[in-house]
Amino acid sequence: MKDFFKFSKTFVINLCIAIALFFVLGYVVLKLFAVYTSHGEEVTVPNIKNMQVTEASQLLVKDEVEVEIIDSVFLLGKQPGIIIEQNPAPDAKIKKGRKIYVVINSFTKKKVRFPEIKEYPFRQAQSVLENIGLKVSSIEYVPSEFKNIVLYAKIGDNAIDTNTELAIGTNVVLVVGQGLSDEKVHLPSFRRMTLDEARKKSFELMVNIGVVRYDVQPADAEDAKLYVVYKQEPIAGTEVQLGKYVHLWLTKDDSLLNTPEEINISNDYDIENFF
């Protein structure tokens, strides 16, 4: 019996020590876990929208919170590099050491391909351009067979070809027909001119380039620059009203350029001015 009581006393003491160690270890583990997870050290997320990332990072450094860029978009009229979106949102509670993920406004302007708007009513053309992010800065009226129809668009004195890449926000001028003028002009010969040269000449004369046909379809835009006019309609020397359309045929074949050109010779116009 005496040995039994001695065993029971030892058992109770060991049990108490084990229980005490359990609670001590538990307390230590909870403390370490709280430190590791920054328990109780929450910070309120500020509104960092419209800030530069460096500015936002400096604001958050005291709270040990980092800013990480996850994406960029392009918004017209917004300063490049500013924060557009953030996650977590403003006023959310986060623990120190966490990150705020942001989307910034791109430093590079997005580009769009210039659409086909020739022969569109100018209101429709304006809407198409503005919907893709381009701006119609003005409308220029010139003589044309077709009133209130877009003849072409330009930047400065240069016509814009379909599929030309332009930065969003680019200003373009729409050249729109105002109907035929009573004033007339004799057409020159466009033979051996490139399409760009023919366009510049037509601008000077206030006539319009109409349908453009290639004898062989160019491989690409660079290849198209090698083609020259070998035929036109109306023919050189024809007297036309301002705004008249002139249709052109282009080639790289020299044999087509060596055939005699048809010319409408009149008494009131010097043939030297055809060329």
Secondary structure, 3 states (H helix, E strand, C coil): CHHHHHHHHHHHHHHHHHHHHHHHHHHHHHHHHHHHCCCCCEEECCCCCCCEHHHHHHHHHHHCCEEEEEEEECCCCCCCCEEEEEECCCCCEEECCCEEEEEEECCCCCEEECCCCCCCEHHHHHHHHHHCCCEEEEEEEECCCCCCEEEEEEECCEECCCCCEEECCCEEEEEEECCCCCCEEECCCCCCCCHHHHHHHHHHHCCEEEEEEECCCCCCHHHHCCCEEEEEECCECCEEECCCEEEEEEECCHHHHCCCCCECCCCCCCHHHHC
